[in-house]
Amino acid sequence: MKPEWIKSSYSTPDGPDCVEVAAPDETHILVRDSKNPEGPRLALTPTAWATFLPYAAGH
């Protein structure tokens, strides 16, 4: 089954900031550049994702 990707509310429609995330199961959070959907992806644990979010929100 293909993961359901959700575009970040901070992404711009045609700009440089286009991030999408997906949670295909309880053990992984996937992150990709929506302009390059077949390109590389980051796979994070839910704990790592939860630690990263406050950092990203402040930058």
PDB file with SEQRES, HELIX, SHEET and CRYST1 records, atoms N, CA, C and O in Angstrom:
SEQRES   1 A   59  MET LYS PRO GLU TRP ILE LYS SER SER TYR SER THR PRO          
SEQRES   2 A   59  ASP GLY PRO ASP CYS VAL GLU VAL ALA ALA PRO ASP GLU          
SEQRES   3 A   59  THR HIS ILE LEU VAL ARG ASP SER LYS ASN PRO GLU GLY          
SEQRES   4 A   59  PRO ARG LEU ALA LEU THR PRO THR ALA TRP ALA THR PHE          
SEQRES   5 A   59  LEU PRO TYR ALA ALA GLY HIS                                  
HELIX    1 AA1 PRO A   46  ALA A   57  1                                  12    
SHEET    1 AA1 3 VAL A  19  ASP A  25  0                                        
SHEET    2 AA1 3 HIS A  28  ASP A  33 -1                                        
SHEET    3 AA1 3 ARG A  41  LEU A  44 -1                                        
CRYST1    1.000    1.000    1.000  90.00  90.00  90.00 P 1           1          
ATOM      1  N   MET A   1       0.836  -1.177   0.000  1.00  0.00           N  
ATOM      2  CA  MET A   1       0.000   0.000   0.000  1.00  0.00           C  
ATOM      3  C   MET A   1       0.887   1.249   0.000  1.00  0.00           C  
ATOM      4  O   MET A   1       1.861   1.330   0.749  1.00  0.00           O  
ATOM      5  N   LYS A   2       0.542   2.203  -0.836  1.00  0.00           N  
ATOM      6  CA  LYS A   2       1.296   3.446  -0.920  1.00  0.00           C  
ATOM      7  C   LYS A   2       0.929   4.344   0.260  1.00  0.00           C  
ATOM      8  O   LYS A   2      -0.238   4.420   0.647  1.00  0.00           O  
ATOM      9  N   PRO A   3       1.927   5.027   0.833  1.00  0.00           N  
ATOM     10  CA  PRO A   3       1.620   5.931   1.941  1.00  0.00           C  
ATOM     11  C   PRO A   3       0.804   7.133   1.480  1.00  0.00           C  
ATOM     12  O   PRO A   3       0.937   7.578   0.341  1.00  0.00           O  
ATOM     13  N   GLU A   4      -0.031   7.652   2.356  1.00  0.00           N  
ATOM     14  CA  GLU A   4      -0.811   8.860   2.080  1.00  0.00           C  
ATOM     15  C   GLU A   4       0.023  10.069   2.499  1.00  0.00           C  
ATOM     16  O   GLU A   4       0.286  10.275   3.684  1.00  0.00           O  
ATOM     17  N   TRP A   5       0.431  10.857   1.522  1.00  0.00           N  
ATOM     18  CA  TRP A   5       1.285  12.012   1.768  1.00  0.00           C  
ATOM     19  C   TRP A   5       0.439  13.239   2.058  1.00  0.00           C  
ATOM     20  O   TRP A   5      -0.575  13.476   1.401  1.00  0.00           O  
ATOM     21  N   ILE A   6       0.863  14.023   3.052  1.00  0.00           N  
ATOM     22  CA  ILE A   6       0.171  15.244   3.444  1.00  0.00           C  
ATOM     23  C   ILE A   6       1.169  16.395   3.350  1.00  0.00           C  
ATOM     24  O   ILE A   6       2.245  16.352   3.947  1.00  0.00           O  
ATOM     25  N   LYS A   7       0.795  17.426   2.589  1.00  0.00           N  
ATOM     26  CA  LYS A   7       1.681  18.573   2.416  1.00  0.00           C  
ATOM     27  C   LYS A   7       1.646  19.440   3.675  1.00  0.00           C  
ATOM     28  O   LYS A   7       0.584  19.675   4.250  1.00  0.00           O  
ATOM     29  N   SER A   8       2.801  19.902   4.087  1.00  0.00           N  
ATOM     30  CA  SER A   8       2.899  20.778   5.248  1.00  0.00           C  
ATOM     31  C   SER A   8       2.117  22.060   5.019  1.00  0.00           C  
ATOM     32  O   SER A   8       2.102  22.596   3.911  1.00  0.00           O  
ATOM     33  N   SER A   9       1.475  22.546   6.056  1.00  0.00           N  
ATOM     34  CA  SER A   9       0.744  23.812   5.957  1.00  0.00           C  
ATOM     35  C   SER A   9       1.698  24.985   5.770  1.00  0.00           C  
ATOM     36  O   SER A   9       1.264  26.074   5.395  1.00  0.00           O  
ATOM     37  N   TYR A  10       2.975  24.786   6.021  1.00  0.00           N  
ATOM     38  CA  TYR A  10       3.975  25.835   5.824  1.00  0.00           C  
ATOM     39  C   TYR A  10       4.567  25.812   4.424  1.00  0.00           C  
ATOM     40  O   TYR A  10       5.337  26.707   4.075  1.00  0.00           O  
ATOM     41  N   SER A  11       4.231  24.816   3.615  1.00  0.00           N  
ATOM     42  CA  SER A  11       4.752  24.732   2.259  1.00  0.00           C  
ATOM     43  C   SER A  11       4.114  25.804   1.391  1.00  0.00           C  
ATOM     44  O   SER A  11       2.945  26.149   1.558  1.00  0.00           O  
ATOM     45  N   THR A  12       4.904  26.321   0.464  1.00  0.00           N  
ATOM     46  CA  THR A  12       4.396  27.297  -0.491  1.00  0.00           C  
ATOM     47  C   THR A  12       4.047  26.565  -1.784  1.00  0.00           C  
ATOM     48  O   THR A  12       4.714  25.588  -2.125  1.00  0.00           O  
ATOM     49  N   PRO A  13       3.025  27.006  -2.509  1.00  0.00           N  
ATOM     50  CA  PRO A  13       2.565  26.263  -3.688  1.00  0.00           C  
ATOM     51  C   PRO A  13       3.645  26.010  -4.740  1.00  0.00           C  
ATOM     52  O   PRO A  13       3.792  24.884  -5.215  1.00  0.00           O  
ATOM     53  N   ASP A  14       4.394  27.040  -5.103  1.00  0.00           N  
ATOM     54  CA  ASP A  14       5.404  26.873  -6.154  1.00  0.00           C  
ATOM     55  C   ASP A  14       6.792  27.272  -5.683  1.00  0.00           C  
ATOM     56  O   ASP A  14       7.708  27.415  -6.494  1.00  0.00           O  
ATOM     57  N   GLY A  15       6.951  27.449  -4.405  1.00  0.00           N  
ATOM     58  CA  GLY A  15       8.214  27.955  -3.885  1.00  0.00           C  
ATOM     59  C   GLY A  15       9.173  26.871  -3.452  1.00  0.00           C  
ATOM     60  O   GLY A  15       8.967  25.689  -3.729  1.00  0.00           O  
ATOM     61  N   PRO A  16      10.204  27.281  -2.782  1.00  0.00           N  
ATOM     62  CA  PRO A  16      11.261  26.356  -2.399  1.00  0.00           C  
ATOM     63  C   PRO A  16      10.893  25.474  -1.202  1.00  0.00           C  
ATOM     64  O   PRO A  16      11.587  24.492  -0.937  1.00  0.00           O  
ATOM     65  N   ASP A  17       9.831  25.796  -0.481  1.00  0.00           N  
ATOM     66  CA  ASP A  17       9.488  25.064   0.731  1.00  0.00           C  
ATOM     67  C   ASP A  17       8.300  24.156   0.482  1.00  0.00           C  
ATOM     68  O   ASP A  17       7.153  24.554   0.683  1.00  0.00           O  
ATOM     69  N   CYS A  18       8.571  22.949   0.050  1.00  0.00           N  
ATOM     70  CA  CYS A  18       7.502  22.000  -0.265  1.00  0.00           C  
ATOM     71  C   CYS A  18       7.810  20.670   0.404  1.00  0.00           C  
ATOM     72  O   CYS A  18       8.504  19.821  -0.155  1.00  0.00           O  
ATOM     73  N   VAL A  19       7.285  20.507   1.601  1.00  0.00           N  
ATOM     74  CA  VAL A  19       7.546  19.305   2.386  1.00  0.00           C  
ATOM     75  C   VAL A  19       6.257  18.521   2.551  1.00  0.00           C  
ATOM     76  O   VAL A  19       5.195  19.089   2.809  1.00  0.00           O  
ATOM     77  N   GLU A  20       6.365  17.207   2.400  1.00  0.00           N  
ATOM     78  CA  GLU A  20       5.231  16.321   2.635  1.00  0.00           C  
ATOM     79  C   GLU A  20       5.651  15.253   3.634  1.00  0.00           C  
ATOM     80  O   GLU A  20       6.811  14.843   3.677  1.00  0.00           O  
ATOM     81  N   VAL A  21       4.697  14.815   4.428  1.00  0.00           N  
ATOM     82  CA  VAL A  21       4.955  13.754   5.396  1.00  0.00           C  
ATOM     83  C   VAL A  21       3.909  12.654   5.241  1.00  0.00           C  
ATOM     84  O   VAL A  21       2.797  12.889   4.768  1.00  0.00           O  
ATOM     85  N   ALA A  22       4.293  11.457   5.649  1.00  0.00           N  
ATOM     86  CA  ALA A  22       3.382  10.315   5.642  1.00  0.00           C  
ATOM     87  C   ALA A  22       3.727   9.427   6.827  1.00  0.00           C  
ATOM     88  O   ALA A  22       4.878   9.364   7.260  1.00  0.00           O  
ATOM     89  N   ALA A  23       2.729   8.753   7.336  1.00  0.00           N  
ATOM     90  CA  ALA A  23       2.922   7.795   8.432  1.00  0.00           C  
ATOM     91  C   ALA A  23       2.340   6.452   7.981  1.00  0.00           C  
ATOM     92  O   ALA A  23       1.186   6.146   8.277  1.00  0.00           O  
ATOM     93  N   PRO A  24       3.136   5.651   7.266  1.00  0.00           N  
ATOM     94  CA  PRO A  24       2.614   4.400   6.727  1.00  0.00           C  
ATOM     95  C   PRO A  24       2.317   3.348   7.797  1.00  0.00           C  
ATOM     96  O   PRO A  24       1.536   2.425   7.564  1.00  0.00           O  
ATOM     97  N   ASP A  25       2.936   3.486   8.958  1.00  0.00           N  
ATOM     98  CA  ASP A  25       2.684   2.558  10.059  1.00  0.00           C  
ATOM     99  C   ASP A  25       3.065   3.251  11.367  1.00  0.00           C  
ATOM    100  O   ASP A  25       3.414   4.431  11.366  1.00  0.00           O  
ATOM    101  N   GLU A  26       3.001   2.531  12.462  1.00  0.00           N  
ATOM    102  CA  GLU A  26       3.264   3.128  13.769  1.00  0.00           C  
ATOM    103  C   GLU A  26       4.747   3.316  14.066  1.00  0.00           C  
ATOM    104  O   GLU A  26       5.095   3.916  15.083  1.00  0.00           O  
ATOM    105  N   THR A  27       5.631   2.816  13.201  1.00  0.00           N  
ATOM    106  CA  THR A  27       7.062   2.853  13.497  1.00  0.00           C  
ATOM    107  C   THR A  27       7.854   3.828  12.639  1.00  0.00           C  
ATOM    108  O   THR A  27       9.044   4.024  12.886  1.00  0.00           O  
ATOM    109  N   HIS A  28       7.234   4.445  11.640  1.00  0.00           N  
ATOM    110  CA  HIS A  28       7.969   5.325  10.726  1.00  0.00           C  
ATOM    111  C   HIS A  28       7.166   6.576  10.378  1.00  0.00           C  
ATOM    112  O   HIS A  28       5.948   6.526  10.207  1.00  0.00           O  
ATOM    113  N   ILE A  29       7.866   7.679  10.279  1.00  0.00           N  
ATOM    114  CA  ILE A  29       7.354   8.915   9.697  1.00  0.00           C  
ATOM    115  C   ILE A  29       8.244   9.190   8.487  1.00  0.00           C  
ATOM    116  O   ILE A  29       9.465   9.270   8.618  1.00  0.00           O  
ATOM    117  N   LEU A  30       7.642   9.334   7.326  1.00  0.00           N  
ATOM    118  CA  LEU A  30       8.397   9.598   6.102  1.00  0.00           C  
ATOM    119  C   LEU A  30       8.290  11.075   5.750  1.00  0.00           C  
ATOM    120  O   LEU A  30       7.241  11.692   5.938  1.00  0.00           O  
ATOM    121  N   VAL A  31       9.377  11.637   5.242  1.00  0.00           N  
ATOM    122  CA  VAL A  31       9.428  13.043   4.846  1.00  0.00           C  
ATOM    123  C   VAL A  31      10.030  13.103   3.453  1.00  0.00           C  
ATOM    124  O   VAL A  31      11.026  12.436   3.173  1.00  0.00           O  
ATOM    125  N   ARG A  32       9.420  13.911   2.567  1.00  0.00           N  
ATOM    126  CA  ARG A  32       9.955  14.060   1.208  1.00  0.00           C  
ATOM    127  C   ARG A  32       9.722  15.479   0.700  1.00  0.00           C  
ATOM    128  O   ARG A  32       8.943  16.242   1.270  1.00  0.00           O  
ATOM    129  N   ASP A  33      10.409  15.806  -0.374  1.00  0.00           N  
ATOM    130  CA  ASP A  33      10.228  17.069  -1.092  1.00  0.00           C  
ATOM    131  C   ASP A  33       9.105  16.851  -2.096  1.00  0.00           C  
ATOM    132  O   ASP A  33       9.228  16.005  -2.982  1.00  0.00           O  
ATOM    133  N   SER A  34       8.019  17.593  -1.974  1.00  0.00           N  
ATOM    134  CA  SER A  34       6.870  17.371  -2.856  1.00  0.00           C  
ATOM    135  C   SER A  34       7.170  17.698  -4.315  1.00  0.00           C  
ATOM    136  O   SER A  34       6.455  17.241  -5.207  1.00  0.00           O  
ATOM    137  N   LYS A  35       8.212  18.480  -4.571  1.00  0.00           N  
ATOM    138  CA  LYS A  35       8.581  18.779  -5.951  1.00  0.00           C  
ATOM    139  C   LYS A  35       9.312  17.606  -6.600  1.00  0.00           C  
ATOM    140  O   LYS A  35       9.481  17.572  -7.818  1.00  0.00           O  
ATOM    141  N   ASN A  36       9.744  16.646  -5.783  1.00  0.00           N  
ATOM    142  CA  ASN A  36      10.482  15.486  -6.283  1.00  0.00           C  
ATOM    143  C   ASN A  36       9.933  14.230  -5.587  1.00  0.00           C  
ATOM    144  O   ASN A  36      10.645  13.609  -4.798  1.00  0.00           O  
ATOM    145  N   PRO A  37       8.677  13.848  -5.869  1.00  0.00           N  
ATOM    146  CA  PRO A  37       8.050  12.754  -5.123  1.00  0.00           C  
ATOM    147  C   PRO A  37       8.720  11.397  -5.282  1.00  0.00           C  
ATOM    148  O   PRO A  37       8.547  10.528  -4.427  1.00  0.00           O  
ATOM    149  N   GLU A  38       9.469  11.193  -6.338  1.00  0.00           N  
ATOM    150  CA  GLU A  38      10.172   9.923  -6.522  1.00  0.00           C  
ATOM    151  C   GLU A  38      11.600   9.984  -5.984  1.00  0.00           C  
ATOM    152  O   GLU A  38      12.334   8.997  -6.048  1.00  0.00           O  
ATOM    153  N   GLY A  39      11.988  11.128  -5.461  1.00  0.00           N  
ATOM    154  CA  GLY A  39      13.344  11.312  -4.951  1.00  0.00           C  
ATOM    155  C   GLY A  39      13.538  10.719  -3.568  1.00  0.00           C  
ATOM    156  O   GLY A  39      12.706   9.950  -3.086  1.00  0.00           O  
ATOM    157  N   PRO A  40      14.643  11.083  -2.936  1.00  0.00           N  
ATOM    158  CA  PRO A  40      14.959  10.523  -1.619  1.00  0.00           C  
ATOM    159  C   PRO A  40      13.941  10.916  -0.560  1.00  0.00           C  
ATOM    160  O   PRO A  40      13.269  11.942  -0.661  1.00  0.00           O  
ATOM    161  N   ARG A  41      13.850  10.079   0.446  1.00  0.00           N  
ATOM    162  CA  ARG A  41      12.939  10.299   1.573  1.00  0.00           C  
ATOM    163  C   ARG A  41      13.699  10.070   2.867  1.00  0.00           C  
ATOM    164  O   ARG A  41      14.623   9.260   2.938  1.00  0.00           O  
ATOM    165  N   LEU A  42      13.290  10.797   3.871  1.00  0.00           N  
ATOM    166  CA  LEU A  42      13.792  10.533   5.212  1.00  0.00           C  
ATOM    167  C   LEU A  42      12.807   9.618   5.918  1.00  0.00           C  
ATOM    168  O   LEU A  42      11.595   9.773   5.762  1.00  0.00           O  
ATOM    169  N   ALA A  43      13.307   8.674   6.685  1.00  0.00           N  
ATOM    170  CA  ALA A  43      12.465   7.806   7.506  1.00  0.00           C  
ATOM    171  C   ALA A  43      12.871   8.041   8.956  1.00  0.00           C  
ATOM    172  O   ALA A  43      14.009   7.780   9.345  1.00  0.00           O  
ATOM    173  N   LEU A  44      11.930   8.533   9.744  1.00  0.00           N  
ATOM    174  CA  LEU A  44      12.192   8.854  11.136  1.00  0.00           C  
ATOM    175  C   LEU A  44      11.301   8.027  12.051  1.00  0.00           C  
ATOM    176  O   LEU A  44      10.205   7.616  11.670  1.00  0.00           O  
ATOM    177  N   THR A  45      11.787   7.792  13.254  1.00  0.00           N  
ATOM    178  CA  THR A  45      10.925   7.168  14.253  1.00  0.00           C  
ATOM    179  C   THR A  45       9.952   8.225  14.750  1.00  0.00           C  
ATOM    180  O   THR A  45      10.242   9.417  14.648  1.00  0.00           O  
ATOM    181  N   PRO A  46       8.823   7.826  15.277  1.00  0.00           N  
ATOM    182  CA  PRO A  46       7.907   8.821  15.841  1.00  0.00           C  
ATOM    183  C   PRO A  46       8.553   9.681  16.930  1.00  0.00           C  
ATOM    184  O   PRO A  46       8.238  10.865  17.046  1.00  0.00           O  
ATOM    185  N   THR A  47       9.442   9.105  17.718  1.00  0.00           N  
ATOM    186  CA  THR A  47      10.140   9.869  18.758  1.00  0.00           C  
ATOM    187  C   THR A  47      11.044  10.927  18.144  1.00  0.00           C  
ATOM    188  O   THR A  47      11.059  12.071  18.599  1.00  0.00           O  
ATOM    189  N   ALA A  48      11.801  10.554  17.113  1.00  0.00           N  
ATOM    190  CA  ALA A  48      12.676  11.520  16.442  1.00  0.00           C  
ATOM    191  C   ALA A  48      11.845  12.628  15.789  1.00  0.00           C  
ATOM    192  O   ALA A  48      12.233  13.795  15.842  1.00  0.00           O  
ATOM    193  N   TRP A  49      10.718  12.282  15.180  1.00  0.00           N  
ATOM    194  CA  TRP A  49       9.837  13.264  14.551  1.00  0.00           C  
ATOM    195  C   TRP A  49       9.301  14.236  15.600  1.00  0.00           C  
ATOM    196  O   TRP A  49       9.301  15.447  15.375  1.00  0.00           O  
ATOM    197  N   ALA A  50       8.849  13.724  16.733  1.00  0.00           N  
ATOM    198  CA  ALA A  50       8.310  14.566  17.807  1.00  0.00           C  
ATOM    199  C   ALA A  50       9.384  15.492  18.366  1.00  0.00           C  
ATOM    200  O   ALA A  50       9.074  16.611  18.776  1.00  0.00           O  
ATOM    201  N   THR A  51      10.619  15.058  18.392  1.00  0.00           N  
ATOM    202  CA  THR A  51      11.731  15.895  18.850  1.00  0.00           C  
ATOM    203  C   THR A  51      12.052  16.971  17.816  1.00  0.00           C  
ATOM    204  O   THR A  51      12.389  18.097  18.181  1.00  0.00           O  
ATOM    205  N   PHE A  52      11.951  16.636  16.535  1.00  0.00           N  
ATOM    206  CA  PHE A  52      12.270  17.569  15.461  1.00  0.00           C  
ATOM    207  C   PHE A  52      11.239  18.681  15.292  1.00  0.00           C  
ATOM    208  O   PHE A  52      11.610  19.816  14.991  1.00  0.00           O  
ATOM    209  N   LEU A  53       9.958  18.384  15.478  1.00  0.00           N  
ATOM    210  CA  LEU A  53       8.897  19.358  15.208  1.00  0.00           C  
ATOM    211  C   LEU A  53       9.056  20.689  15.950  1.00  0.00           C  
ATOM    212  O   LEU A  53       8.922  21.732  15.311  1.00  0.00           O  
ATOM    213  N   PRO A  54       9.332  20.715  17.251  1.00  0.00           N  
ATOM    214  CA  PRO A  54       9.503  22.015  17.916  1.00  0.00           C  
ATOM    215  C   PRO A  54      10.685  22.805  17.340  1.00  0.00           C  
ATOM    216  O   PRO A  54      10.627  24.031  17.244  1.00  0.00           O  
ATOM    217  N   TYR A  55      11.745  22.105  16.961  1.00  0.00           N  
ATOM    218  CA  TYR A  55      12.892  22.776  16.334  1.00  0.00           C  
ATOM    219  C   TYR A  55      12.475  23.412  15.012  1.00  0.00           C  
ATOM    220  O   TYR A  55      12.770  24.581  14.763  1.00  0.00           O  
ATOM    221  N   ALA A  56      11.783  22.640  14.157  1.00  0.00           N  
ATOM    222  CA  ALA A  56      11.376  23.148  12.852  1.00  0.00           C  
ATOM    223  C   ALA A  56      10.390  24.305  12.978  1.00  0.00           C  
ATOM    224  O   ALA A  56      10.441  25.251  12.192  1.00  0.00           O  
ATOM    225  N   ALA A  57       9.505  24.238  13.949  1.00  0.00           N  
ATOM    226  CA  ALA A  57       8.517  25.304  14.134  1.00  0.00           C  
ATOM    227  C   ALA A  57       9.181  26.628  14.524  1.00  0.00           C  
ATOM    228  O   ALA A  57       8.636  27.700  14.264  1.00  0.00           O  
ATOM    229  N   GLY A  58      10.336  26.549  15.137  1.00  0.00           N  
ATOM    230  CA  GLY A  58      11.035  27.769  15.552  1.00  0.00           C  
ATOM    231  C   GLY A  58      11.972  28.344  14.505  1.00  0.00           C  
ATOM    232  O   GLY A  58      12.615  29.367  14.744  1.00  0.00           O  
ATOM    233  N   HIS A  59      12.060  27.692  13.335  1.00  0.00           N  
ATOM    234  CA  HIS A  59      12.989  28.174  12.290  1.00  0.00           C  
ATOM    235  C   HIS A  59      12.278  28.474  11.014  1.00  0.00           C  
ATOM    236  O   HIS A  59      12.906  28.887  10.039  1.00  0.00           O  
TER     237      HIS A  59                                                      
END                                                                             
